[in-house]
Amino acid sequence: MSKVCDICGKSPSTGNMVSHSNRKTKRWWKPNIHKVSAVVNGEVKKVRICSKCLKAGKITRAV
């Protein structure tokens, strides 16, 4: 499943995991994506949306 928000385009980002001894290894931060039914252009569609957009009310949920 794609880890990209259909509304804001938020996607996984990379960085380093830093241990106590300051060793660095690569890691990923993934957005909290939900698959919800929403009204898009007057029709009901399944969209992948992050929690931040869902809480902000950027879409209209289908009943």
TIGUVO-706576 format. One record per residue (C-alpha): x, y, z. Coordinates in steps of 0.05 Angstrom, whole numbers, plus 5000, padded with zeros to 4 digits. Example, Ala and Ser with C-alpha at 12.3 -4.5 7.8 and 13.67 -1.06 7.14 Angstrom:
% residues 2
> px:py:pz
> 5246:4910:5156
> 5273:4979:5143
END
This chain:
% residues 63
> px:py:pz
> 5000:5000:5000
> 5025:5069:4982
> 5047:5111:5041
> 5029:5178:5009
> 4972:5223:5031
> 4925:5239:4972
> 4909:5308:5001
> 4974:5339:5026
> 5024:5292:4992
> 5059:5273:5057
> 5106:5214:5045
> 5159:5175:5083
> 5222:5213:5102
> 5290:5186:5119
> 5343:5202:5170
> 5391:5171:5219
> 5379:5131:5281
> 5433:5155:5330
> 5454:5109:5387
> 5482:5129:5454
> 5552:5116:5427
> 5535:5163:5368
> 5534:5108:5315
> 5487:5124:5258
> 5442:5077:5218
> 5389:5094:5167
> 5315:5094:5186
> 5247:5115:5159
> 5191:5157:5188
> 5124:5137:5156
> 5061:5180:5158
> 4999:5154:5193
> 4957:5137:5131
> 4884:5115:5134
> 4841:5088:5077
> 4773:5122:5083
> 4711:5132:5040
> 4704:5205:5021
> 4661:5248:4975
> 4706:5272:4918
> 4674:5313:4862
> 4605:5289:4882
> 4621:5214:4882
> 4644:5167:4937
> 4716:5144:4930
> 4766:5108:4974
> 4824:5155:4989
> 4888:5148:5030
> 4893:5206:5078
> 4940:5222:5136
> 4913:5232:5207
> 4930:5307:5206
> 4886:5320:5144
> 4831:5275:5173
> 4830:5313:5239
> 4833:5381:5203
> 4770:5363:5164
> 4801:5372:5095
> 4754:5320:5065
> 4681:5302:5072
> 4671:5231:5098
> 4620:5188:5062
> 4563:5160:5103
END
